[in-house]
Amino acid sequence: MDDQQNPLENKPAAEESTPFSENSPVEMPFPNSSPEYWQQSSGSSFPSSHPKHPHRHPRKISHRRISILFVILVFLGALLTIPWLAEQMVYSLNRGTERAKADVARQLLKDLPVPEQRIPWVAKVVAPCVVGIRTLAPFGYHGIGMDVGSGVIVDAQGYVLTNQHVIANARTIMVRLNDGRVIEAQEIGHDQATDLAVLKIKETNLDAINWGDSQQIEVGDQVIAIGNPYDLGQTVTSGIISATERYNPIPSKRWVQEFLQTDAAINPGNSGGALVNLNGELIGINTAIFSETGGNLGIGFAIPSILAKKVYEEILKHGEMKHGWLGMYMGPTPNNQQSDQPRGVVVTGFLPQSPARDAGVKVGDIILRWNKTEIHDPLQLSHIVVLSPPGEVVTLEILRKEKIIQIEITLGIRPVEL
């Protein structure tokens, strides 16, 4: 205690504390006149540059500024989000209206046996499942070209099925939903041989179409085509199935599958849209038209749903569709229209690394059967091969020099460029 200095020892006598009685006047020091008072009463030391007006509180001023800034930010945020919220409300109302129509239509379809009465209600059921597609793609040396097409929502989690030629070489793919929303889509995969592609949009709880069985379709059945022709917006046309098993109906195209033929009006922009039966089920993906003018002549073609669904599932699982391959050239057999001549296809040549040639097939052989299926023409056999998985072992029944033999072949993988 001897080493500690009493803070009152060096003070002048005038400043020493003196006892006072109850009648002694008490003088309160003016805050500005005695910095030592603030120092001793607060228990902390102030810097030499003590503010001249301690009654002003800098912290309160700072809080006021923060409050004003917060109000400004809230106002700006509201200014930016209110239009977006209004837009989302419109989309939500549109979506609710379309879903309500679809629900009512589903109930009515159960009690409407007359086909002509079903068409308007089927259109309402399917409408929310069909989308418009616009792509931006490189065009020449400069600029960007835009194409339009259609697509079908096949999964409520945002998966859309369309034609590969609709999105070919696309830099950006935009999908327009039936409620008015426009959303960018990403390609999951495509299959050039069947002209199909799968897209994904970042939306869930969508209206997805129900798959139908195209193998149950017969010539004369009524169907409805829904798409986006000429970028006019969603359009509904109706007709009948004109033919089934149309193999490569347009020779200039490199397709190898069978098609459904319909007289329902299909025009440019309908590609990738839905062909549905009178239950509102997807039985085909509209793909092409046969026309000398570029417009509808009543001959349209759709990829059967049984094939479209298989390609969709393979792309979803593996990112691509792998096809079987024999690796040979084929042609029709001579005089194969005569009843006394064997039907089938004649082998005219082989491609490099041909599985058929490696298995023992020779030029001039006539293929009569694929397993238990009779073969009638080259396009039919090509279709069967393409739909078979690589690695599958098949048995070909072959006519060679008036003798029938059987050859087992392990299918290869069809090259992408073919």
GISUL-V404170 format. One record per residue. RES is the residue in one small letter. PHI is phi in radians with two decimals (NA if undefined). D_FIRST is the distance of its C-alpha to the first C-alpha in Angstrom with 2 decimals. Layout:
# GISUL-V404170
RES | PHI | D_FIRST
RES | PHI | D_FIRST
This chain:
# GISUL-V404170
m | NA | 0.00
d | -1.20 | 3.84
d | -1.39 | 5.47
q | -1.51 | 5.41
q | -1.65 | 8.38
n | -1.31 | 9.70
p | -1.15 | 13.06
l | -1.72 | 14.94
e | -1.22 | 14.33
n | -1.67 | 17.05
k | -1.38 | 19.48
p | -1.11 | 22.80
a | -1.10 | 23.58
a | -1.12 | 26.22
e | -1.73 | 23.84
e | -1.23 | 21.41
s | -1.29 | 21.71
t | -2.21 | 23.91
p | -1.16 | 25.04
f | -2.38 | 28.50
s | -1.76 | 31.25
e | -1.15 | 33.78
n | -1.53 | 36.23
s | -1.29 | 33.92
p | -1.21 | 34.98
v | -1.90 | 32.67
e | -1.84 | 32.80
m | -1.53 | 32.13
p | -1.15 | 31.19
f | -1.23 | 33.91
p | -0.97 | 32.69
n | -1.32 | 34.07
s | -1.61 | 32.57
s | -2.44 | 28.86
p | -1.07 | 27.67
e | -1.10 | 24.05
y | -1.09 | 25.12
w | -1.13 | 26.37
q | -1.15 | 23.33
q | -1.32 | 20.92
s | -1.32 | 23.50
s | -1.55 | 24.44
g | 1.37 | 21.05
s | -2.39 | 22.56
s | -1.76 | 23.34
f | -1.64 | 26.94
p | -1.20 | 28.67
s | -1.07 | 29.79
s | -1.58 | 33.29
h | -1.22 | 32.58
p | -1.04 | 35.97
k | -1.23 | 37.48
h | -2.17 | 38.57
p | -1.13 | 35.94
h | -1.23 | 38.33
r | -1.45 | 40.44
h | -1.91 | 39.48
p | -1.03 | 40.40
r | -1.11 | 40.25
k | -1.12 | 42.89
i | -1.10 | 45.08
s | -1.10 | 44.85
h | -1.09 | 45.84
r | -1.14 | 48.75
r | -1.12 | 49.98
i | -1.10 | 49.79
s | -1.11 | 51.76
i | -1.11 | 54.40
l | -1.09 | 54.68
f | -1.08 | 55.05
v | -1.08 | 57.82
i | -1.10 | 59.59
l | -1.11 | 59.45
v | -1.08 | 60.80
f | -1.11 | 63.58
l | -1.11 | 64.53
g | -1.07 | 64.46
a | -1.11 | 66.72
l | -1.06 | 68.98
l | -1.45 | 69.44
t | -1.54 | 69.73
i | -1.04 | 71.96
p | -1.06 | 75.08
w | -1.13 | 74.36
l | -1.10 | 73.96
a | -1.09 | 77.15
e | -1.12 | 78.96
q | -1.13 | 77.76
m | -1.13 | 78.92
v | -1.10 | 82.34
y | -1.04 | 82.50
s | -1.12 | 81.43
l | -1.12 | 84.09
n | -1.07 | 86.71
r | -1.10 | 85.71
g | -1.11 | 85.85
t | -1.10 | 89.24
e | -1.12 | 90.70
r | -1.19 | 89.41
a | -1.11 | 90.85
k | -1.04 | 94.20
a | -1.13 | 94.10
d | -1.13 | 93.35
v | -1.09 | 96.20
a | -1.10 | 98.49
r | -1.07 | 97.76
q | -1.17 | 98.75
l | -1.20 | 101.93
l | -1.09 | 102.97
k | -1.18 | 103.27
d | -2.02 | 106.07
l | -2.01 | 107.89
p | -1.38 | 110.63
v | -1.35 | 112.44
p | -0.96 | 111.21
e | -1.10 | 111.69
q | -1.39 | 109.42
r | -1.44 | 106.65
i | -0.98 | 106.13
p | -1.06 | 104.03
w | -1.33 | 101.74
v | -1.08 | 101.37
a | -1.05 | 100.32
k | -1.20 | 97.57
v | -1.19 | 96.33
v | -1.51 | 96.21
a | -0.88 | 95.03
p | -1.16 | 91.25
c | -1.62 | 91.67
v | -1.86 | 93.27
v | -2.15 | 91.29
g | -1.68 | 92.12
i | -2.23 | 91.00
r | -2.24 | 90.52
t | -2.13 | 89.65
l | -1.98 | 88.56
a | -2.43 | 89.96
p | -0.98 | 90.57
f | -2.36 | 93.80
g | 1.12 | 95.49
y | -1.53 | 93.46
h | -2.40 | 91.72
g | 1.35 | 90.72
i | -2.37 | 90.49
g | -1.77 | 93.27
m | -2.05 | 92.92
d | -2.11 | 94.84
v | -2.25 | 95.08
g | -2.82 | 95.83
s | -2.35 | 95.01
g | -2.71 | 93.12
v | -2.25 | 92.79
i | -1.33 | 89.62
v | -1.88 | 90.26
d | -2.59 | 86.81
a | -1.12 | 84.47
q | -1.48 | 81.53
g | 1.84 | 82.86
y | -1.61 | 85.53
v | -2.15 | 88.51
l | -1.82 | 91.82
t | -2.60 | 93.88
n | -1.48 | 96.30
q | -1.13 | 95.14
h | -1.23 | 97.20
v | -1.22 | 95.30
i | -1.94 | 92.00
a | -1.00 | 93.40
n | 1.10 | 91.34
a | -1.27 | 89.06
r | -1.53 | 85.80
t | -2.40 | 84.59
i | -2.13 | 86.00
m | -2.00 | 85.56
v | -1.98 | 86.63
r | -1.85 | 87.58
l | -1.38 | 87.35
n | -1.18 | 89.75
d | -1.50 | 87.04
g | 1.85 | 86.55
r | -1.19 | 83.46
v | -2.06 | 83.66
i | -2.27 | 81.57
e | -1.26 | 81.36
a | -2.06 | 82.73
q | -1.96 | 82.24
e | -1.37 | 85.14
i | -1.49 | 84.79
g | 3.01 | 88.00
h | -2.54 | 91.69
d | -2.31 | 95.04
q | -1.18 | 97.57
a | -1.11 | 100.50
t | -1.86 | 100.30
d | 1.03 | 98.77
l | -2.19 | 95.85
a | -2.56 | 92.12
v | -2.06 | 89.07
l | -2.02 | 86.31
k | -2.35 | 82.94
i | -1.99 | 81.23
k | -1.50 | 77.70
e | -2.46 | 78.81
t | -2.21 | 79.23
n | 1.01 | 81.10
l | -1.57 | 84.14
d | -1.51 | 87.74
a | -1.85 | 89.42
i | -1.34 | 93.16
n | -1.57 | 94.91
w | -1.28 | 96.80
g | -1.93 | 100.55
d | -1.83 | 103.09
s | -1.17 | 105.24
q | -1.26 | 107.60
q | -1.57 | 108.75
i | -1.38 | 109.79
e | -2.17 | 113.51
v | -1.05 | 115.64
g | 1.78 | 116.05
d | -1.12 | 112.72
q | -1.39 | 111.05
v | -2.41 | 107.77
i | -2.25 | 105.27
a | -1.90 | 103.61
i | -2.24 | 100.31
g | -2.89 | 98.66
n | -2.22 | 97.73
p | -1.18 | 100.94
y | 0.96 | 100.75
d | 1.02 | 97.15
l | -1.44 | 98.58
g | 1.88 | 96.25
q | -1.05 | 96.99
t | -2.30 | 100.77
v | -2.02 | 102.82
t | -2.28 | 106.35
s | -2.31 | 108.58
g | -3.07 | 111.50
i | -2.27 | 112.75
i | -1.36 | 112.43
s | -1.51 | 115.30
a | -2.88 | 115.03
t | -2.15 | 112.81
e | 0.98 | 112.33
r | -1.49 | 112.81
y | -1.53 | 111.92
n | 0.74 | 110.63
p | -1.20 | 112.57
i | -2.02 | 111.57
p | -1.00 | 112.61
s | -1.26 | 110.43
k | -1.64 | 107.30
r | -1.70 | 106.01
w | -1.52 | 105.56
v | -2.29 | 106.67
q | -2.04 | 106.30
e | -1.45 | 108.56
f | -2.24 | 108.16
l | -1.58 | 109.02
q | -1.85 | 111.32
t | -2.43 | 111.17
d | -1.72 | 112.83
a | -1.08 | 109.74
a | -1.06 | 108.95
i | -2.21 | 106.46
n | -2.26 | 105.61
p | -0.93 | 103.16
g | 1.86 | 99.68
n | -1.34 | 100.70
s | -0.98 | 99.80
g | 1.60 | 97.15
g | -1.39 | 97.91
a | -1.74 | 99.01
l | -1.96 | 102.47
v | -2.18 | 102.41
n | -1.52 | 104.90
l | -1.39 | 105.61
n | -1.75 | 102.83
g | 1.36 | 100.27
e | -1.73 | 99.69
l | -1.29 | 99.24
i | -2.00 | 102.36
g | -2.96 | 102.04
i | -1.88 | 100.08
n | -1.05 | 102.23
t | -2.28 | 102.64
a | -2.64 | 105.74
i | -2.26 | 108.87
f | -1.76 | 112.32
s | -2.69 | 113.32
e | -1.60 | 115.35
t | -1.97 | 113.70
g | 1.63 | 110.05
g | -1.88 | 110.25
n | -1.29 | 111.09
l | -2.09 | 114.60
g | 1.47 | 114.05
i | -2.24 | 113.25
g | -2.09 | 109.61
f | -2.28 | 107.92
a | -2.32 | 104.90
i | -1.31 | 103.13
p | -1.03 | 103.68
s | -1.12 | 100.65
i | -1.10 | 101.15
l | -1.36 | 100.59
a | -1.05 | 97.85
k | -1.16 | 95.83
k | -1.12 | 96.19
v | -1.13 | 95.04
y | -1.02 | 92.11
e | -1.15 | 90.89
e | -1.19 | 91.23
i | -1.14 | 89.33
l | -1.12 | 86.59
k | -1.47 | 86.31
h | -2.07 | 86.89
g | 1.45 | 86.65
e | -2.82 | 90.35
m | -2.02 | 93.79
k | -1.69 | 95.56
h | -1.99 | 99.34
g | -1.23 | 101.99
w | -2.69 | 104.27
l | -1.69 | 107.69
g | 1.28 | 107.92
m | -2.54 | 111.58
y | -1.63 | 113.90
m | -2.34 | 116.26
g | -2.58 | 119.27
p | -1.20 | 121.73
t | -1.30 | 124.50
p | -1.07 | 128.00
n | 0.98 | 130.15
n | -1.31 | 127.38
q | -1.50 | 128.86
q | -1.42 | 131.91
s | -1.16 | 131.78
d | -1.55 | 133.33
q | -1.81 | 130.73
p | -1.18 | 127.34
r | -1.42 | 124.40
g | 2.40 | 121.16
v | -2.26 | 119.70
v | -1.76 | 120.76
v | -1.41 | 118.30
t | -1.93 | 118.84
g | 3.05 | 116.04
f | -2.32 | 112.56
l | -1.60 | 109.19
p | -1.00 | 107.19
q | 0.96 | 105.59
s | -1.37 | 107.64
p | -1.07 | 107.01
a | -1.17 | 110.60
r | -1.13 | 112.16
d | -1.10 | 109.98
a | -1.48 | 111.24
g | 2.00 | 114.88
v | -1.24 | 115.93
k | -2.18 | 118.56
v | -1.07 | 119.90
g | 1.73 | 122.80
d | -1.12 | 121.42
i | -1.93 | 121.76
i | -1.49 | 118.83
l | -1.74 | 120.20
r | -2.43 | 117.26
w | -1.99 | 113.48
n | 0.94 | 112.82
k | -1.82 | 114.98
t | -1.61 | 114.95
e | -1.24 | 118.13
i | -1.82 | 117.61
h | -1.99 | 119.66
d | -2.70 | 118.24
p | -1.05 | 115.60
l | -1.14 | 113.20
q | -1.10 | 113.15
l | -1.16 | 112.30
s | -1.04 | 109.62
h | -1.09 | 108.01
i | -1.11 | 108.04
v | -1.11 | 106.55
v | -1.10 | 103.73
l | -1.44 | 102.70
s | -1.58 | 102.65
p | -1.32 | 99.42
p | -1.02 | 99.26
g | 1.62 | 99.83
e | -1.23 | 102.25
v | -1.68 | 105.46
v | -2.11 | 108.55
t | -1.99 | 112.26
l | -1.76 | 114.74
e | -1.65 | 118.40
i | -2.18 | 120.35
l | -1.73 | 124.02
r | -2.33 | 124.92
k | 0.90 | 128.55
e | 1.13 | 129.84
k | -2.11 | 127.61
i | -1.69 | 124.60
i | -2.22 | 121.56
q | -2.15 | 117.97
i | -2.25 | 114.98
e | -1.60 | 111.35
i | -2.28 | 108.80
t | -1.64 | 105.00
l | -1.13 | 103.86
g | -1.59 | 101.71
i | -1.75 | 99.14
r | -1.11 | 100.66
p | -1.08 | 99.30
v | -1.10 | 97.35
e | -1.27 | 99.52
l | -1.41 | 102.73
